[in-house]
Structure formats: structure tokens, C-alpha cells
Amino acid sequence: MPLLIVSDIPAWQIALFVCNLIAFAVLLTRIAYIGLAKSYPALTVWLGANVVLSLLPLAMYMDVKFYYWFYLCAESLTLILYVFTVLELYGKVLRDLAGIASAARVAIPVIVTASAIGSASLFAFEGRPARYIDWLYRVDRTVITSLILFVLMITAVMVWFPIRVSRNTAVYSVGYASYMVPKAAALFVSNAVGHGPVKLTGAVCMAACTLCLVFWAVALDGTKETSVVSLGRSFNPADESRLLAQLEAVNRSLLRAAQK
């Protein structure tokens, strides 16, 4: 998240911003170096966009009004990129289940769009907000909540069913969930108690994001893209066959529905 460097910002918050920016740059460089940029294009674009959006306020002069609109545009773009990263994650986890993956690709944008419109429409009952940023906070909270539910669903499917995914995809999923849960919680706290603690909740989100980036930088490995792992518990052969049969039945049903 971009940060306007002004004199009233505490030194620890500036240090956190710098650490976050360095983590983004390091992970982007590492993904390019180990050859994973083509395998995870949405993640790569999200990383690159965050580096650029973080550097712009440092590279050019922005008064308060200009930064206000810059922040609105940057957060809106980031929200869109979140949707694409979740779609990418779904595609990786469900790459061998084309029917379920196809349904997810349709469902996620529809549900996220409906959530954003529904969230914004509530202002009709609460009174029109005085600032555009109030619209952004409301939509941001609702969309992030929808996305974290999808991410948790992905993780639950990976744990419950004996799905084999690449080791990097498992790292991607665990790291993304670890980042999105604190972000959603921080947004809820901010909206529940007012916009006073926005700086504090923003710092929490930035710290969670930095830890997630460091985890990815350490755990992602270009040589492990073809190795497969399962996040689920150990299954005996009979249970594993039964669960996979259930999953395949759902997948075939969705494929038939999509072909009609």
C-alpha cells in the first residue's frame, strides 16, 4: 500500500514501509530469476504493480489532494489484482478438475462484483458518504471478505480431499491465506470502530504482507514446480479412492452442465 512520506509519520511506520517495499522487490526478482514468472503471471503482475505504486510517491511530488486520488486509484487497482490472483490460485489447485475450475472462474468474478455492488448500495439506506474513500473502504472490506472465503475454501478442499498439487502451488495457497486473513480482520476492525485507527490497521496489513512475501521468497523454488504434494491428512487407500471418486463425480457433472 502506498505511503506518503511526511514529517508526522512515525519512524517505525516508515521503516515498515521500506521493509515491505524491499520484500516486494526481492520476491519479484527471485520469481523472475527462478523462472516462475510465466507459471504465476497474476502473482508477478501484483508484485510488479505494488513496487511501482510504492515508488511513485517517493519519485514525484504529490500534494495531499493529488495523493488522495492516487491512493484511491492504487487501492482500486490492487483490489482488481487480488481477484486475478485468486483466480490463478484456483486454476493451479484445480488444474486436473476442469469442470470445477471452470465453474470457479465464472463464480468468483460474479460473486465479487455482486458483493461490491451490494456493499455500495447500502449507502442508499445510510446516507450518501461525504468522501469517495468511504465508498472504497466499504467495497474493499466486502470484496476482500469474499476473496478470503474463496481462499479458505481452496485450502479446505486441499486438506479434505487428497488432491495432489505442485509444491509451489501449496506454498502459494498457504502464504496467500496467511496474508488475506489478517487483512480482512484489519478492515473489519477499521470499519467497526471508525477510521481513526486506519494507520494502525494499515500497519498490521503491511506487516502481514511483508511476512507473507518473505515466506514466498524463501519457500518458492523453481525446481519444485513439477513435484507434487498433498496438504491433506493421511488417507487409507479405500477412503482416498472414495473421496477422489466423489470429487470426480462433481467435476463430471459441472463439465456436462458447461457443455449444454
C-alpha positions in Angstrom: 0.0 0.0 0.0 1.5 3.4 -1.0 2.6 5.6 1.8 3.0 9.4 1.6 6.3 10.3 3.4 5.6 13.3 5.5 7.0 14.6 8.7 4.2 13.4 11.0 4.6 9.7 10.2 6.5 7.8 12.9 9.9 6.4 12.1 8.8 2.8 12.8 6.0 3.1 10.2 8.4 4.4 7.5 10.8 1.5 8.4 7.9 -0.9 7.9 7.0 0.6 4.6 10.7 0.3 3.4 10.8 -3.3 4.6 7.6 -4.0 2.7 8.9 -2.4 -0.5 12.2 -4.3 -0.3 10.2 -7.6 0.3 8.1 -6.9 -2.9 11.2 -6.1 -4.9 13.2 -9.2 -3.7 10.3 -11.6 -4.3 9.7 -10.2 -7.8 13.4 -10.5 -8.6 13.5 -14.0 -7.2 10.4 -15.2 -9.1 11.9 -13.9 -12.4 15.3 -15.4 -11.6 14.0 -18.9 -10.8 11.7 -18.9 -13.8 8.3 -18.8 -12.1 7.0 -15.6 -13.7 5.3 -17.4 -16.6 3.8 -20.0 -14.3 2.3 -17.4 -12.0 1.6 -14.3 -14.1 -1.1 -12.8 -11.9 1.2 -13.0 -8.8 4.0 -11.5 -10.8 1.9 -8.6 -12.1 0.6 -8.0 -8.5 4.2 -7.8 -7.2 5.3 -5.5 -10.0 2.3 -3.2 -9.6 3.0 -2.9 -5.9 6.6 -2.0 -6.4 5.7 0.7 -8.9 2.8 2.1 -6.8 5.1 2.2 -3.8 7.9 4.0 -5.6 5.8 6.7 -7.3 5.0 8.7 -4.2 8.8 8.7 -3.5 9.8 9.6 -7.0 7.4 12.5 -7.7 5.9 15.4 -5.7 2.3 14.8 -4.5 0.3 17.3 -2.6 -2.5 16.0 -0.3 -5.2 16.3 -2.9 -3.2 14.5 -5.6 -2.2 11.7 -3.3 -5.8 11.3 -2.2 -6.8 10.4 -5.8 -3.6 8.4 -6.4 -4.4 6.3 -3.3 -8.0 5.7 -4.5 -6.8 4.5 -7.9 -4.0 2.4 -6.5 -6.2 0.7 -4.0 -8.8 0.0 -6.7 -6.2 -1.5 -9.0 -4.8 -3.6 -6.1 -8.3 -4.9 -5.4 -8.7 -6.0 -9.0 -5.4 -7.7 -8.9 -6.4 -9.6 -5.8 -9.3 -11.1 -7.9 -6.9 -12.3 -10.6 -4.5 -13.9 -8.1 -7.3 -15.8 -6.5 -8.5 -17.0 -10.0 -4.9 -18.0 -10.7 -4.7 -19.9 -7.4 -8.0 -21.7 -8.1 -6.7 -22.7 -11.6 -3.5 -24.1 -10.2 -5.2 -26.2 -7.5 -7.9 -27.4 -9.8 -5.9 -27.8 -12.9 -6.8 -31.5 -13.2 -10.5 -30.8 -12.4 -11.6 -28.8 -15.4 -15.3 -28.7 -14.6 -14.8 -27.4 -11.0 -12.1 -24.9 -12.2 -14.4 -23.6 -15.0 -17.3 -23.1 -12.5 -14.9 -21.3 -10.1 -13.7 -18.9 -12.9 -17.2 -17.9 -13.6 -18.4 -17.8 -9.9 -15.6 -15.7 -8.4 -16.0 -12.6 -10.6 -19.8 -12.7 -10.5 -19.8 -13.1 -6.7 -17.2 -10.4 -6.1 -18.9 -8.0 -8.4 -22.3 -8.6 -6.7 -20.6 -8.2 -3.3 -19.1 -4.8 -4.4 -22.4 -3.5 -5.8 -24.4 -4.8 -2.8 -21.9 -3.2 -0.4 -22.0 0.2 -2.2 -25.8 0.1 -2.4 -26.1 0.0 1.4 -25.2 3.7 1.4 -28.7 4.3 0.0 -30.0 3.5 3.4 -27.2 5.0 5.4 -26.9 8.3 3.6 -24.5 9.3 0.8 -20.9 9.3 2.1 -19.1 12.6 2.2 -15.9 11.1 0.8 -15.1 8.8 -2.1 -12.7 6.9 0.2 -15.7 5.9 2.3 -17.0 4.1 -0.8 -13.6 2.4 -1.2 -13.4 1.3 2.4 -16.9 -0.3 2.2 -16.3 -2.1 -1.1 -12.7 -3.0 -0.1 -14.0 -4.8 3.0 -16.7 -6.7 1.3 -14.6 -7.8 -1.7 -11.6 -8.8 0.5 -14.0 -10.8 2.7 -15.4 -12.6 -0.4 -11.9 -13.4 -1.6 -10.7 -14.7 1.7 -13.7 -17.0 1.8 -12.7 -18.4 -1.6 -9.1 -18.8 -0.4 -10.2 -20.6 2.7 -12.4 -22.8 0.5 -9.4 -23.6 -1.7 -7.4 -24.5 1.4 -10.2 -26.6 2.8 -10.6 -28.6 -0.4 -6.9 -29.2 -0.5 -7.0 -30.5 3.1 -10.2 -32.5 2.9 -9.6 -34.2 -0.5 -6.4 -36.0 -1.4 -5.6 -33.5 -4.2 -2.1 -33.5 -5.5 -0.7 -30.1 -6.4 2.7 -28.7 -7.1 4.8 -27.8 -4.0 4.9 -24.2 -5.2 1.1 -24.1 -5.5 0.8 -25.3 -1.9 3.2 -22.6 -0.8 1.2 -20.0 -2.8 -2.0 -21.1 -1.2 -0.8 -21.2 2.4 1.0 -17.8 2.0 -2.0 -16.1 0.4 -4.4 -17.3 3.1 -1.9 -16.1 5.8 -1.9 -12.7 4.2 -5.6 -12.3 3.5 -6.9 -13.3 6.9 -5.2 -10.5 8.8 -6.1 -8.0 6.1 -9.8 -8.9 6.3 -9.7 -8.7 10.1 -8.0 -5.3 10.0 -10.6 -4.0 7.6 -13.4 -5.2 9.8 -11.8 -3.6 12.9 -11.3 -0.3 11.0 -14.9 -0.2 9.8 -16.3 -1.3 13.2 -14.6 1.4 15.3 -14.3 4.2 12.7 -11.5 5.5 10.6 -9.3 6.7 13.5 -7.2 3.6 13.7 -6.6 3.4 9.9 -2.9 3.9 10.3 -2.6 1.1 12.8 -4.7 -1.4 10.8 -2.7 -0.4 7.7 0.5 -1.2 9.6 -0.9 -4.6 10.6 -1.8 -5.3 7.0 1.6 -4.2 5.8 3.4 -6.4 8.4 1.3 -9.4 7.4 2.0 -8.7 3.8 5.8 -8.5 4.4 5.8 -11.8 6.3 3.9 -13.4 3.5 6.4 -12.1 0.9 9.3 -13.3 2.9 7.7 -16.7 3.3 7.2 -16.9 -0.5 10.7 -15.7 -1.2 12.1 -18.5 0.9 9.7 -21.3 0.1 9.1 -20.9 -3.6 11.5 -23.0 -5.7 11.8 -23.2 -9.4 12.9 -26.8 -9.2 9.8 -27.8 -7.3 7.1 -26.8 -9.8 6.7 -30.3 -11.1 7.0 -32.1 -7.7 3.6 -32.8 -6.1 2.4 -32.8 -2.5 -0.9 -33.2 -0.7 -1.9 -30.9 2.2 -4.5 -33.3 3.4 -4.3 -35.7 6.2 -3.1 -39.3 5.6 -5.8 -41.5 4.0 -6.1 -45.2 3.8 -6.4 -46.4 0.2 -10.2 -47.0 0.5 -11.0 -43.6 1.8 -8.7 -41.9 -0.7 -10.4 -43.7 -3.6 -13.9 -42.8 -2.3 -13.1 -39.1 -1.8 -11.5 -38.9 -5.2 -14.5 -40.6 -6.8 -16.8 -38.0 -5.2 -14.7 -35.2 -6.5 -14.5 -36.6 -10.0 -18.3 -37.1 -10.0 -18.8 -33.4 -9.1 -16.3 -32.5 -11.8 -18.0 -34.5 -14.5 -21.4 -33.0 -13.6 -20.1 -29.5 -13.9 -18.4 -30.4 -17.2 -21.7 -31.7 -18.6 -23.5 -28.6 -17.4 -21.0 -26.3 -19.1 -21.3 -28.2 -22.4 -25.1 -27.9 -22.6 
